[in-house]
Amino acid sequence: MYRINELIQKFLSKKSNKNVKKSTFWYYEYYLSKLEDFERPEDLIIQMNKILKTNTENQNSKSLKYRVFKNFLNYLRDYNRIYFENIDDLSKYTPIPTRRGFTDKEINFLLKELESYSNQKLNFYFKFLLLTGLRVGELKNTNLNELIENNFTMQVQAEKNNNPHTILFLDDYENLSYKKYINNIKEEIIKYKDDFNWTAKSLQNQINIFKNYVLKKYPKFKCNISAHILRHTYITQLMILGLTPSQIQQYTGHKNINTVIHYSHTNLDQMRNQYENIFTNNQKRAYFDEFSDAVVNKIQKANIEVENKNNSNNYLFISNCHNQLNILRRAVKSLKKES
């Protein structure tokens, strides 16, 4: 019989000697406390899988618990000579990216639904958030009359103790796949300038009503619909347009550039797909593949470095990669004009 408490204490003692963060150490203690004594090594994995399969936790919580259990199993194997016939029998849970924006297909679908939806004021708010990246809580600091007087730009006082930031509208960019839905946004701002009065709670309630409407009409639509995902979409779009993380900070108010970097890590596939849409034939696409695969791989490697080390050189490196992608976009645009 293996005494689980003894094994856990040895494991925690080893972790404490490695200066593990307090929050991480707490997770080790909490999740491992759910385990019981076991006869065979395989019985421990069965216990863990049973705990992991609970329906009361989301995917990311299960992913964290999985990493704790896997770490513990590796320790038992490497330092306590407990042999697991197949350690990979532990059910794996991969975290769901929390900073994913809407894809082109998703945002076009939602904007199309909003056009026929009964609440046109929500349609306006939805597009306004999509094109400015504002947090819902920052709307109360946004005066549309001032915005109009300043040619649709202004400084907004940020929420969550972040930095004040400048509004940058995306409606002037030609490469937006949803361009046809937002062409008249500035006329709509003028229309609603004296009726821009929803509280953050009211707006979130209206978005929830719309979400339920969409899910009832299209049960297979699995993407979450929220105001904050519009902000994620905005930031991803800025990256696609070639802005560097430090430039994006000016328009989002993030204090920590690492937060912006995480958006690029989460949305690499989406960014790559949008760049592919620039090409019109296989020859150009082949040229793109040869060039962009290397750049995207560099971004991925640099993101891993950023997660492991707080190194400002990595931020600059990622910025340069994004600039290379933007140079490619402009080059192909000129090629299209010539052909």
NORTA-V168080 format. One line per field, one symbol per residue. ss: DSSP state (H for helix, E for strand, - for the rest). psi: psi as a letter, one per 30 degrees, with the letter a starting at -180 (. if undefined). burial: # if it has 16 or more other ideal C-beta (glycine too) atoms within 10 Angstrom, else .. A space follows every 10 residues. Layout:
# NORTA-V168080
ss->???
psi->???
burial->???
This chain:
# NORTA-V168080
ss->-E-HHHHHHH HHHHHH---- -HHHHHHHHH HH-----E-- HHHHHHHHHH HH------HH HHHHHHHHHH HHHHHHHHH- ------HHH- ---------- ---HHHHHHH HHHHHH---H HHHHHHHHHH HH---HHHHH H--HHHHHH- ----EE---- ----EE---- --------HH HH--HHHHHH HH-------H HHHHHHHHHH HHHHHHH--- ------HHHH HHHHHHHHHH ----HHHHHH HH----HHHH HHHHHH-HHH HHHHHH---- -HHHHHHHHH HHHHHHHHHH HHHHHHHH-- -HHHHHHHHH HHHHHHHHHH HHHHHHHH-
psi->kkjeeeeeee eeeeeefghk keeeeeeeee efffllllel efeeeeeeee efgkgfllee eeeeeeeeee eeeeeeeffg hjkkejfffk kkkkkkkfhk lkleeeeeee eeeeeflfjf eeeeeeeeee ffgkleffef gjjeeeeeeg hhklkkkllh gakklkkjkf ffkfgkfgef fgegeeeeee egfghigkle eeeeeeeeee eeeeeeeiff jfkkjleffe eeeeeeeeee fgkleeeeef ffgkejfeee efeeeegeee eeeeeeffkf leeeeeeeee eeeeeeeeee eeeeeeeeki jfeeeeeeee eeeeeeeeee eeeeeeee.
burial->.#.#..##.. ##..#..... .......#.. ##..#..#.. #..##.##.. ##........ .########. .##.##.... .#.#.....# ..#.....## ####.##.## #.##..#... ########## ######.##. .#.#..#... .#.#.#.##. .#..#.#### #....#.#.. ##..##.##. .#...#.#.. ..#..##..# #..#...... ..#.#.#.## ########## #####..##. ####..#.## ########.# ##.##..##. ...#...#.. ##..##..#. .##.##.... ...##.###. ##.###.##. .#.......
